[in-house]
Amino acid sequence: MEYNPITVTDLNKYIKDKIDNDEMLNNVLVKGEISNFKNHYTGHMYFTLKDENSLIKCVMFKSYTTHLTFMPKDGMKVMILGSVSVFERDGVYQIYAKAMKEDGLGSLYTAYEELKKKLEQEGLFAQEHKKKIPFMPKTIGVLTSNTGAVIRDIINVSTRRNPNVHIRLYPVPVQGPGAAEKISEGIKFMNENKLADVLIIGRGGGSLEDLWPFNEEIVARSIYDSEIPIISAVGHETDFTIADFVADLRAPTPSAAAELAVANIDDVKESLHMYNNRYKVALKKKIELMRLSYEKCMSRPAFKNPTQKINEQYMIIDMKLKKLQSSMLLKLKEARTNFVRETSKLDSLSPLKTLTRGYSIVSNAESGKIVKSINDLHQNDNIKIRLIDGELNGTIRDGS
């Protein structure tokens, strides 16, 4: 039996016709969780609707999106009314949505936005409150489930980057009732006992409802009050929780959190080697500059003949001393000449000089006054007569 082949277009058209003629598929009400949501600039919305086991592509054209009372987001659980058809070009079947409403999680989104706004106004998201993640932490504290893939991923990445790092797990439930309280207790316990240099809190991806413990106020405030720096790694890269905004650092995945927390030891060694080489080169250059400076200094006359400057100063001192001595001798000679001249003047005016010419000086022996007139003397007065070669004493016998 021979088969005539058909084209891909013919096959896609055949499947499309089959689906389009199915009355059940022309008017379906489907519930699920939105993911990969894209609000196109044309007004059309493209997204995927998923549950725990399956997913289906969806499109909602602009003519229907204008009737929505809310803005769809990833993680929302919704109910969609529409029809299933095939997009022939790509051979993809998808839901063409005509109406959409929230399926019970509208209140969670409202609570999420209200808490986010409240904590942001209080300053819990402010950058100035963020603590720096230590460069080489010795101990990494991890708050997550002890049975999930998160802790295995963190251990694998951390030990690969630095085999010496110590991982300290504090097991906590990451979804369900009471999970937020357990996470908060774990953060406080790690801080009170100083059990880590940095903390990673996180879990794998999930719906908004699954991630809700990380949107609780008690967890947000525990993260804010933590003295230990905290890295938040909750869900997938597109998932944002309140914990992400309060944490000191947000990682898109738990594996990325481990990379941010643990420095790659090979990179550190390479950096140290580079710095070592750089310092060696800098030291050699410094030594060479100092050697050139030393040689320049030693080539100066002061270092070649250090006593030359001293000897020159000695010569200057000798010259000035000689000049000073000459000046002193000249002054002394002038003083002597003046002395002789003044002495001669005084000598010529001295009464003693008169004695050489035959004169004498008479003075009263008691009073010592020079006798200038006979009226200055009386009978029996004692007198002294000074001659050129000595003195004579006498008494007045008769005064007339």
Secondary structure, DSSP 8 states (H G I E B T S, - for coil): -------HHHHHHHHHHHHHT-HHHHSEEEEEEEEEEEE-TTS-EEEEEE-SS-EEEEEE-HHHHTT-SS---TT-EEEEEEEEEEETTTTEEEEEEEEEEE-S-HHHHHHHHHHHHHHHHHTTT-GGG-----SS-SEEEEEE-SSSHHHHHHHHHHHHH-TT-EEEEEE---SSTTHHHHHHHHHHHHHHTT--SEEEEEE----TTTTGGGGSHHHHHHHHH-SS-EEEEESSTT---HHHHHSSEE-SSHHHHHHHHS--HHHHHHHHHHHHHHHHHHHHHHHHHHHHHHHHHHTSHHHHSHHHHHHHHHHHHHHHHHHHHHHHHHHHHHHHHHHHHHHHHHHHH-HHHHHTTT--EEEETTT--B--SGGG--TT-EEEEEETTEEEEEE-----
